[in-house]
Amino acid sequence: MIVNLKEALSIIHGNQPFDVEFVTADKRRQTGGEFKTLTGCRINKKERMTSGPGSKARNHYRHATRTIIPAQGHPVDIHIFLITKINGKEVSLY
């Protein structure tokens, strides 16, 4: 089954844990291209802007990223256009 990106984002922003597969990419370091799978994820809703020198807003919507927290591990930033599967369903950009 195939879901579009809008449906995938509604799953991510929902209250249920989800599994996600995505491709890594880092333009600054010119690394990535690996498929990663994370299970039991939830979106990080507690992210706040901090004040002080060197701090800045995350701007997730501007950069098309989300911070997710897998069941085991540390928070991970993912680019929404690099999501390939969510809950075992392929994600289509259309």
VORO-611053 format. One line per 8 residues: number of its first residue (from 0); for each residue x, y, z negated of N, C-alpha, C. Coordinates in pm, 1 decimal. Each point is the difference from the previous one (the first is absolute). Layout:
<recs>
NUM> X/Y/Z/X/Y/Z/X/Y/Z ~ ...
</recs>
This chain:
<recs>
0> 83.4/-117.5/0.0/-83.4/117.5/0.0/88.2/124.2/0.0 ~ -49.5/105.6/61.5/74.2/125.1/10.6/-78.9/111.5/-68.2 ~ 70.5/83.3/-77.8/-61.4/117.5/-60.8/71.9/123.3/53.8 ~ -72.4/111.2/9.1/67.0/121.7/45.8/66.9/69.7/-119.1 ~ 77.3/101.6/29.3/78.2/66.8/-103.7/-89.8/65.4/-104.5 ~ -112.7/53.6/41.5/-91.7/62.7/-94.8/-51.1/-101.0/-102.5 ~ -35.1/-120.9/45.7/-45.0/-104.5/-91.7/113.5/-44.5/-91.5 ~ 121.4/-8.4/54.4/116.1/-38.6/-81.0/24.7/101.8/-110.4
8> -13.1/127.8/31.7/20.1/103.5/-101.5/-108.9/-3.4/-106.2 ~ -121.6/-36.1/39.7/-105.8/-11.0/-101.4/27.6/-117.4/-94.3 ~ 60.8/-106.5/50.7/40.5/-112.5/-85.7/110.4/45.9/-95.9 ~ 97.2/73.3/52.3/111.3/47.7/-82.3/-50.0/92.7/-110.6 ~ -92.6/88.8/32.5/-49.9/97.5/-97.2/-110.2/-56.9/-89.5 ~ -39.6/-124.4/23.6/-102.0/-63.5/-83.4/56.3/-42.8/-134.2 ~ -83.9/-64.2/-79.2/40.3/-41.1/-134.7/48.9/-144.0/-8.1 ~ -5.4/-74.2/110.1/40.7/-140.3/-0.3/146.8/-14.7/42.2
16> 73.4/-93.7/-58.8/136.5/-26.7/45.2/-2.5/-50.5/144.3 ~ 106.3/28.5/73.4/8.1/-39.9/139.7/140.1/-49.1/33.4 ~ 10.1/-76.6/108.9/128.1/-44.8/53.9/26.9/80.8/125.5 ~ 124.2/40.1/20.8/33.1/82.6/116.1/131.1/-48.0/61.7 ~ 4.2/2.9/133.8/122.3/-27.6/74.5/28.6/123.4/83.5 ~ 126.5/43.9/-0.1/35.5/121.2/73.2/143.1/-11.2/50.5 ~ 35.6/91.3/88.2/135.3/6.7/55.0/73.2/112.0/-72.0 ~ 124.4/-24.3/-38.9/78.2/103.7/-66.0/62.6/92.1/104.0
24> 22.7/124.3/-38.0/65.5/96.9/87.9/53.7/115.0/-83.4 ~ 121.5/41.7/29.8/59.9/116.3/-64.1/81.2/74.0/105.7 ~ -55.8/107.0/53.3/66.2/73.7/106.8/129.5/64.9/-47.8 ~ 1.6/46.4/-124.2/118.0/67.7/-50.9/120.8/-94.5/-6.7 ~ -23.4/-121.7/-48.7/108.7/-97.8/-12.5/13.4/-90.1/122.6 ~ -93.4/13.3/94.6/-5.2/-82.7/119.8/1.5/-148.3/-35.3 ~ -88.9/-36.4/-93.8/-13.9/-139.3/-39.1/-145.7/-39.6/11.4 ~ -26.8/-126.0/-14.1/-137.2/-48.6/0.1/-22.5/-102.4/108.2
32> -126.6/-16.7/37.0/-36.5/-99.2/99.2/-28.8/-136.2/-60.1 ~ -5.5/-7.3/-131.7/-28.3/-127.0/-66.7/-146.9/-4.1/-40.6 ~ -59.6/-118.7/9.1/-136.8/-18.9/-47.2/4.9/-32.3/-148.3 ~ -79.5/70.9/-79.4/-8.8/-26.0/-143.9/-143.9/-31.5/-34.1 ~ -19.3/-92.9/-93.6/-132.5/-35.6/-47.8/-3.9/21.2/-150.5 ~ -101.5/72.5/-46.3/-19.1/24.2/-142.7/-138.5/-49.3/-38.2 ~ -10.0/-65.2/-115.0/-127.9/-57.0/-43.1/-48.0/65.7/-128.8 ~ -130.1/-3.5/-19.3/-60.5/53.3/-122.0/23.9/148.2/-19.2
40> -2.5/76.9/108.2/33.8/142.8/-5.3/-117.8/86.6/-40.9 ~ 34.3/112.8/-55.7/-96.4/106.6/-29.6/65.2/131.5/39.3 ~ -82.4/97.7/36.3/55.0/131.4/33.0/35.6/72.5/-128.8 ~ 104.4/79.7/4.7/43.0/76.1/-116.1/-83.8/126.9/-8.3 ~ -102.2/-0.3/-83.4/-89.3/115.7/-13.7/49.0/96.7/-106.7 ~ 102.8/-37.1/-73.8/47.5/83.7/-110.0/113.6/92.4/41.0 ~ 30.4/3.7/128.8/109.3/84.6/45.0/-36.2/146.4/-18.8 ~ 88.0/74.6/-58.4/-25.6/140.6/-26.5/113.9/84.4/54.1
48> -31.0/125.3/23.2/105.9/93.3/34.2/74.7/31.6/-128.6 ~ 128.7/4.8/8.3/78.5/37.1/-116.9/55.9/140.0/21.4 ~ 34.7/65.0/-106.4/56.4/133.7/11.8/145.1/-4.7/-43.0 ~ 72.9/95.9/45.3/139.8/6.8/-35.4/86.8/-1.3/123.9 ~ 128.6/22.8/-17.4/90.5/3.0/115.1/10.7/-137.1/66.9 ~ -2.3/0.0/130.1/16.5/-124.9/74.7/-126.1/-82.5/15.3 ~ -113.1/43.2/-52.5/-122.7/-77.8/11.7/-86.8/59.0/110.2 ~ -80.9/-86.6/60.9/-88.5/47.4/105.6/-122.0/-90.3/9.0
56> -103.4/48.1/65.4/-120.9/-78.6/20.0/28.7/-110.8/100.7 ~ -69.2/-111.6/-13.7/24.0/-115.4/86.0/-56.1/17.9/141.2 ~ -108.9/75.5/16.9/-59.6/25.1/131.5/-29.4/-127.2/77.4 ~ -64.5/-97.7/-64.9/-28.6/-127.4/64.9/-83.5/15.1/126.2 ~ -100.1/85.3/-2.9/-87.0/12.0/116.3/72.6/67.6/115.9 ~ 83.5/95.6/-29.5/77.1/67.3/105.3/98.0/-95.2/65.9 ~ 63.4/-85.7/-79.3/101.8/-91.4/51.7/-55.0/-137.9/33.9 ~ -129.0/-21.1/-19.4/-67.1/-128.3/28.2/65.2/-114.1/-76.5
64> 24.4/21.8/-128.9/56.8/-103.2/-86.3/-90.8/-22.3/-119.5 ~ 19.1/-113.5/-65.3/-68.8/-29.8/-125.1/99.4/-71.3/-91.4 ~ -11.8/21.9/-129.8/80.9/-72.4/-97.3/-86.5/-111.4/-56.0 ~ 45.9/-124.8/17.6/-73.0/-114.0/-53.7/85.9/-70.8/-103.0 ~ -67.0/-64.0/-93.1/69.4/-72.8/-105.7/-35.8/-146.9/13.5 ~ 96.8/-84.8/36.6/-28.1/-143.3/8.3/-15.8/-61.2/-139.2 ~ -58.6/-119.2/-5.3/-20.6/-67.3/-127.8/132.8/-21.3/-72.1 ~ 102.8/-32.8/73.4/133.3/-19.0/-56.0/94.3/96.5/69.7
72> 54.8/95.0/-71.3/97.7/88.3/60.7/-27.7/146.5/-24.0 ~ 75.9/81.3/69.9/-3.5/144.7/-13.8/-87.6/62.2/108.2 ~ -44.3/125.7/-19.3/-78.8/67.8/102.5/76.1/8.9/132.6 ~ -75.2/-11.4/108.5/56.9/1.5/134.6/-77.3/100.6/84.1 ~ 71.6/87.5/71.5/-64.3/90.5/94.4/-9.6/-71.5/134.6 ~ -119.3/0.5/58.3/-17.8/-59.4/131.7/-61.8/103.1/93.4 ~ 35.6/-8.7/126.6/-55.4/86.3/103.3/-123.6/-69.7/55.3 ~ -114.7/67.2/-0.3/-125.4/-68.1/35.0/-1.5/-51.3/143.3
80> 74.0/63.7/90.4/1.3/-45.0/139.0/87.7/-123.4/21.4 ~ 73.9/-40.9/-102.5/85.5/-118.9/10.0/-60.9/-120.5/-71.1 ~ -124.3/12.1/-45.7/-69.4/-112.9/-61.2/-43.7/-95.0/111.4 ~ 37.6/-128.0/-11.7/-37.0/-97.6/102.8/-115.3/-89.3/-44.0 ~ -7.9/-31.5/-130.1/-107.9/-83.9/-52.1/-40.9/47.0/-138.4 ~ -129.2/-17.1/-28.7/-50.5/25.7/-134.6/-96.4/-112.2/-34.3 ~ 22.9/-63.9/-111.5/-80.0/-116.2/-42.9/-9.0/-106.4/108.6 ~ 109.6/-21.4/72.5/6.1/-102.5/103.6/-63.9/37.9/131.6
88> -53.1/121.4/11.3/-64.1/45.0/123.6/92.7/98.0/72.5 ~ 9.2/-15.0/132.3/82.7/91.0/77.4/-59.9/140.0/-1.3 ~ 88.5/101.2/-1.5/-44.0/138.7/-1.8/24.3/61.4/138.3 ~ -105.0/60.6/54.5/6.4/66.1/129.5/-3.5/150.7/-22.4 ~ 75.3/74.5/79.7/0.0/145.3/-12.6/-123.0/60.9/65.6 ~ -75.5/-77.0/76.3/-117.1/53.8/71.5/-129.1/-38.5/-66.3
</recs>
